[in-house]
């Protein structure tokens, strides 16, 4: 699983770097063709010409930042729907690879003053396991853990 994550991150970085290398020439081309940039980027005594060049380059930069970010927002917003399902699938794969084993250590009936609880009869179980789920959902294997849970008697 780790090698897939590393491979996808590497592919993403390579793709983004290759696209970024094309950015500066494309911004210059768009500034000339769509926004009327002429001459060089050097400043001159004509303030109005300098402002026109700055506007042309600024507009081209705006196009080449807003469009890719909008595309990223569209594509990554799909994760809102697919991520929970993918996370559940990954957790199931981990649990299949490292199954949780439990053993019953002891049982205790819950009684108040020698009588059963008013709401319902419950039994307290102490379980010992070699795995646990953290708040992130991953399985941790660090020796035996004991947990006491109460379960209703049906």
N, C-alpha and C positions, 0 to 999 in steps of 0.2 A: 504494500500500500504506500509506503514512504517513497519508493522509487517512482511511482506514478505521480505523486505530489511534486517531487523534485523535477521530474520531466516536464510537467505542465507549467511549473513556474519558470523553468529555463526557456521553454518555448515562448511563453508570454513575454519575458524580458527580451529575447532575441527579436521577436516580431515588433515589439514596441520600439526597440532601438533602430531597427531597419526603417520603420516608418518615420521616426523622428529625424533620421539623417536626410530624408527627402523634404522635410518641412521648410527649411530656409529657402531653397530654390523655388518651391511652390508658392510660398508667401510672396516672394519677389515677382514671380510670373503673374499671380493674381493681382498684385498691386499695379502692375503695368497694364494688364489687359482689361481689368474690370473697374479699377478706381483711378486711372489716369496718371500714374506715376511716370515721370520722365526724368532723364538725366541720371545723376548719381545721388548718393545719399549725403554727400558733402553739403554743408550749409553755405549759403551765399548771403549777399547784402539784401536781397529781395525777401522781405519777411513774408509776404503773401505766398511766394513760391515755396518757401520753407514750410509754411503751414499746410499747403496743399500736399507736399510730399509726406509730411507727418500724418495727415489725415488718410492718405492713400495707404501707407504702410500700416497704420493703426487699424483701418477697416479690414485689410487683408489678414492681419493677425487675429482680429476678432472672429473672422470667418473660420480661420484654421484652429481656433480654440473652442468656439461654441459648437460647431458641428460635431467634432469628435466627442466632446463631453456629452452632448445630447444623445449621440449613439451609445455611449457607455451607459448613460442613465436608462435608455430603453432596454439594452441587453441585460444589464445587471438587475433591473427591476424584476426580471423573470425569476431571479433567485428567491424573491419573496415567496413565491409559490412552490418552487422546487426544492429549496434548501431543507425544510422540515422532513420531506420524504427521503431525501438523500442522507440526512443525518440518521434517521431511523434505520435505513438500509445499512449504513456503516456500523452502527451499534449492533445490529443483528449479526453482521459478519464477524465482529469482534467476539460476540458471545458464542458464536458457533466455533470459532477458533480456540476460545478459552472458556469452556462451559463453567457455569457457577455450580459448585457442589455444596450442599448443606447437610448438616447432621443435627438431629434433635438432641440437645443436651439435657434439658429437663422441662417438665411441665408443672404448672401451678394453677389451681383453680382460684379465681378471684372471689373472695367472700368477704363480706363486711360483718364482723362480729359473729362469725360462725354461720351466717346466712348468705344465700346467694344474692348477688346484686339485684336491685329493684328493676333496672331497665331490662337486662337480659343476662343470661349466664355467659361468661366469657372465660377463656382459658389463656393463660400467659405462657408463651413458648419462648425458650431461649434457643437460638439457632447459632451454630458455628459454621462459618464459611471461609473459604480461602480466597474469595473475590468480593469486591464491593463496587457499587456504582457511585461515582462522585457527582457533584452538582453539574458537571459538564457531560455526564453520561458515559464516561469511559470506565472500563473495567480495570481495577487496580489489583495486583497480586502482591501483597506484602504480609505474608504469614496469615495466621488465623484471626478472624474477627468474630466477636460475639455480639449479638443483638437480641434484645428481648422485645417481642411483639405481642399484642393482645389480639386474639381472634374470637369472634362470636361462635358459640356452640349452636349448631343447627340441629 
